[in-house]
């Protein structure tokens, strides 16, 4: 009886692990696809705009989204500090 339960548990665990691995693989594929699209958009933006356009866009964004801008600036500051501290 114990062997039967162990076998069912083992098979169930294997199935769950296979499902988890499949889900993880699909998630990584999707994240990779989204990152690739974002990289393409950013590259195109930099090719199509000069520095003045970028500053104007940034200024407009900051005026329209002040809280998000403060959070983004603080995050970049903490990241820069962490990177510089490691050196």
Secondary structure in CASP SS format (residue, H / E / C, confidence):
PFRMAT SS
TARGET T0000
AUTHOR 0000-0000-0000
METHOD secondary structure of the structure
MODEL  1
X C 1.00
X H 1.00
X H 1.00
X H 1.00
X H 1.00
X H 1.00
X H 1.00
X H 1.00
X H 1.00
X H 1.00
X H 1.00
X H 1.00
X H 1.00
X H 1.00
X H 1.00
X H 1.00
X H 1.00
X H 1.00
X H 1.00
X H 1.00
X H 1.00
X H 1.00
X H 1.00
X H 1.00
X H 1.00
X H 1.00
X H 1.00
X H 1.00
X H 1.00
X H 1.00
X H 1.00
X H 1.00
X H 1.00
X H 1.00
X H 1.00
X H 1.00
X H 1.00
X H 1.00
X H 1.00
X H 1.00
X H 1.00
X H 1.00
X H 1.00
X H 1.00
X H 1.00
X H 1.00
X H 1.00
X H 1.00
X C 1.00
X C 1.00
X H 1.00
X H 1.00
X H 1.00
X H 1.00
X H 1.00
X H 1.00
X H 1.00
X H 1.00
X H 1.00
X H 1.00
X H 1.00
X H 1.00
X H 1.00
X H 1.00
X C 1.00
X H 1.00
X H 1.00
X H 1.00
X H 1.00
X H 1.00
X H 1.00
X H 1.00
X H 1.00
X H 1.00
X H 1.00
X H 1.00
X H 1.00
X H 1.00
X H 1.00
X H 1.00
X H 1.00
X H 1.00
X H 1.00
X H 1.00
X H 1.00
X C 1.00
X C 1.00
END
